[in-house]
Amino acid sequence: MILTRYLNKEFFISIIMIMIGLIALFSFFDFLQEINDLGKGSYDISKVIVFVILSMPGHVYEIIPLSVLIGSMYAISQLSQHSELIVMRASGFSIKKIALSLFYVGLFFSIVTLVVGDLITPGSEKNAQQLKINATDSSLSQEFRSGFWIKDGNNFVNIENVMPDATLREVHIYEFDSTFSLRTITNAKTGIFHDGQWKLENISQTIFNDDSIRTNSILKGNWKSLIRPEMMNVLIISPEKMSTLNLFRFISYLKNNNQKTNRYEVALWEKIIHPITPIVMLIFAVPFGFLQERSGGKFLKVFIGISAGIAYQIFNTMIRHVGLLNDWPPYLSALIPTSLFLAAGIYLIIRFERK
């Protein structure tokens, strides 16, 4: 029990130190990038700093597995260098038992990953982007010059601008009947979501009947739509940084409108699998402490950890894109990288255990 607590403490401290260093590094890069937009509108140095701080949870979510891998490599190398691993083995601690003893460290960082990724990052990332958009006096970036095009049942909706608070500007609704004949064109200056529906203002409407065309103007009107303000999050933050609930809702919306969901389903599966990655990285790291020491052994193992972490990130991104291009099942694209690292870790533990 004392040995287990000692192991957990050493690994925990090493991982936290690595994480702090990586967060500082990524935040510094963010700061340098945001300096380029300094002076646009009211985007001053204080807002740049707030933007960088709000972006930190997103970095924490992304780098926890890498921090666990590098920190574990460093901790296990320290133990190996001081011959503590030899003492543990002599006292009956197998490599498998050492790995199992560190389960609670992995579980702790898995819970942190889940909480940060699903409860903190979506809100902080959205607030960061809203801060910048408001300060630089701009709307959300558009997919086309004419704005956003969205399929809503049998209707097509064109929104020229979406403001950070999800207010719509210059809304054009093209309503079709069951035979896909154009029946109504509705143009509105603004749209605000309230009480489960959109409130449109300054509306002009063109109605196409079988034998005539009629136009009218309305000051205010309601628009019932499948589109919800939270779906606008996809315009502000990447799918990988959306919450699981919002991803699920957006996927359901896309399916209801017969649109492709692959990218978002992959992001959803990655969201589900990502929290277990810290445990996988711990399992992968432990066997490296039992490599025969050579010159520069400790730093060599840390270098291996950094290289393995970078390789994991590159491989994960590559598999995601290959999966999307080849229409692989979304769960497969998300599972492959983590499964391979888990298999490699278990294989190395068994191999060194038999030596």
N, C-alpha and C positions, 0 to 999 in steps of 0.2 A: 504493500500500500504506500509506504514512504517512497519507494523507488518509482512507483507510478506517478505520485504527485511531483516528484523531482523531474521526471521526464516531461510531464505536461507543462510544468513551469518553464523549463528551458526552451521547449518548442514554442510555447505561447509568446514568450518575450522576444525570441528571434523573429517570429512571424510579424508581430506588431511593429518592431523596429524596421523591418523591410517594407511593411505597408506604409508607414509614415514617410519613409524615404521616397517611395514610388509616388505617393499622393503629392508630395512636395514637388517632385520632378514634373509630373503631369500638369499640376496647377501652374507651375512656372511657364511651361509651354503654352498653356491657355492664355496666360497673361501677355506673353509676347505676341500671340496671335491677335488678341483683342486690342492691343495698342494700335494696330493698323486702322481700327475704326474710331479711335479716340478723336473727339471733336465733331463727330457727325451728330447734328442735332444737339441734344443735351447729354450725350454719352461722354461723361467726364471720368476722371480717374477713380472717383468713389464708386461710380456705377460699374466700372470695369472690375474693381475689386469684389463688389457684391456678386457680379456675374460669375467670377472665378470661384467664389465660395459656394454659390448655388450649384455649380457644376461638379463640385467635389464628390457628392454622393454617387453620381454616375461613374466616376473613376473608381471609387471604393468598390462598387458592384463589379466592375470589370476586372480589377486587379487582385481581388481576394484570392482566386485560385493561384495566380502567379506568385503572390506574396507567400501563400502557404507552401508552395513548391520550393521557392528559393530559401525561405526561412527554415523550412524543415531540413533542406540540404545543409544549410549552415550549422544548424543545431546538431544534427547527426554527425557532421564532420568534427565539430568541437568535442563531442563525446568520444569519437573515435581517436582523435589526436591525443586526448588525455587518458587513453586506454580504459575509459569507463565502460565502453561496450564489451570489452574483454571480461571485465569484472562481472558485468550483468550476465553474460553468457555462462561464466563459471558458476554463478549463483543460481543457474537454472532458468534464466530468461532466454527463451528462443526468439528468433527474429519475428516469428509470427506473434508471439506474446507481446513483444515490444510494439509491434504495429497495432495490436488490439488495445494496448494500454493507452495509445494516443487517440483512441476513438472519440473521446470527449472533446479533445482539442478540435478535431475535424468537425464534430457535431456543432460546437460553439460557432465556428466560422461558417458552417452551413446555415445556421439560424440567422446569423448576421447578414449573410448574402440574401436570404429570403426576405428579411425585414427591409433591408436597404433597397433591394431591387424592386419590391412590390409595393412598399408603403412610402418610402422616402424619395427615391430617384424620380418617379413619374412627376410628382408635384414640384420638386426642386428644379428639374430640367425644364418643365413648362414655365415656371416662374422666371428662370434665367432667360429663356427665349423671349418671354413677354416683356421683361425689363429692357432687353436690348431693342426689341421692335418698337416699343413705346419711346425709348430714348432717342432712337435714330429716325423717328417719325416715318416708319414704313409699315406696310401690311405684310402678311405672310407671303413667302415666295410662291409664285404661281407656276403650275405645271405647263400651262400654255399662255400665249400672249392674251388670249381672250378670258383667262381665268381658269377656274376649276370646273370640270364637267363631271357630274354625278348622275348615275342611273338610280331612279327612285320608283320602283314598281314599273309601270308602263310609261312613266314620265322621264324626261331628261331635264336636268337642272344645271344651269350655268351661273356660277357665282364669280363675279369679277374680283372681289376682294373679301378676305376674311380677316377681321381685326383680332388682336390678341385675346379679347374677352368673348370671342366667338360671335360677335355681331357681324352680320352679313351685309355687304354693300353691293349694290347693283345686281339684284337677283333676277334671273330670267328662267321661267318655268314653262317647259313645252309639254303640254298634256296630250296624250294619245289615247284613242279608244282601243277596244280589244282587237280591232283589225289593223292597228297601228296607223290610223289616219289621224292627222293633226287636228285637234279640236279647239285648243285654247293656248294662247301665248300670254303669259302673265309677267309683267315687268314691275319690279318694286325697287325703290331707292335703298331701303334698309330692311333688315329682318332681325328680330330679337326673340329668343326662345323664352316662353313664359307659360306656366301651367300646362306643360305637356305638348305645346304646339308653338309654331312660329307666328309671331305678330309682324305682319308686313305693313309698311307705311309708304304713302305716295305711290299708289298702284295704278298702272294702266293695263287694260286687258283687251285682247283681241279674240273674239269668239267666232269660230268657223262653223256655220250651219251648212246643211246640204245645199241650200239655194241662196245663202247670203252671208255677209261678213259684218259683224257688229263690234263696235269698240266702245269702251266706257272707262271712266276714271273713278277710283275709289281712294278716299283718304287713308283708311285703315282696313285691314282684313286679316283673317286667320288662315293659316296654311298647315294642314295636317300632313306630316311627312315621316318616313322611316328615319330620316336624318336626325341625329341628336348632337348637341354641342360637344359631348365627350368624344364623338367621332372626329371632331376637328383636331383632336390631339395628334392624330397621325400627320397633320400638316405642320405641327410644331416640333414634335419629337419623333425620333426613329422608332420603328416597331420594337426594337430590342430594348428600348427604355420605357415602353408603355407598361402599365400594370397588367397583370394576368386577366383581371375582370374586363378591362377596356379592350384588350386584345380579343377576348372571347366574344364580346359584344360586336366588335367591328367585323370579325370573321362571320358571325351570324348575319349581320347586315349584308355583307358581300354575297353570302350564299343565297339569301333571300332575293337578291337582285341578279343571280346567276353570273356573278363575276368571279375571277380567279382569286383564290385565297392562299396559294402556296407560300408566298413570302411571309404572310402573317401567321400561318400555321407552323412554319419552321420556327419563327420567333417565339410562338407560344410554347412549342416543345422545348426550345432552348431555355425558356423561362422556367419550365418545370424541372429540367435536368440540371441547370446551372448550379442550384444550391447544393447538389451532392458532389460537385466537382472538388471542393476543398478536401473531402474525405478521400477521394480518388488520388489527389495529389500527394496526400500524406502517405498513402499506401505505396505510391510510386517512388517516393523519396527515401523511405526507410532503408531499403536494401543497399543504397549507395554508401551507407556508413560502413558497410562490411567489405567494400572494395579494398584490395591490398594498398596500403599507403605507399605513395611514391613522392618524389620531390614536388613540393607545392600541392600536396594532396588536398588540403582543406579548400584552397582557392580553386583548384581544379574541379572539385565537386560543386562548389558554388557556381562556377562557370557552366558546368553541365546542367545545373538547375536553371540558370538563366536561359541557356540554349534550348533546353527542353520546353520551358515555358513559352518562349517565342515560337518554337516549332508547333506547339499546341495551338497557339492563337492563329498562326498562318494556316495550319491544317484545318482548323475549325472553319475559318473563313472560306478556304478553298472548297471544302466539302459542301458548305452551304450553297455556294454559287453553282457548283457542279450538280448538286441535287435539284436546284431550281431550274437549271437548263435542261436536265434530263427527266424532270417530273418524277423524281424519287418520292416515296412516301415521306411526309414531313418529319415523322418521328425517327426515320432512318438517318436523315441528314443531321439531326440533333444528337442522336445516340452514338454514331460511329466514333468521333474523336474521343469522347469520354470512355467509351467501352474499350477502345484500343489501349489507352493509358492504364485503365484498370487491369486489363489482361496482362499488360507488360509488367505492372507492379506485382501482381500475384505470381507471375512466372519467375521474376527475379527473387522474390521471397522464398519460393520453393527451391529454386536453384541454389541460393546461398545457404539455405537451411540444411541441404544435403551434403554440403562441403564439410 
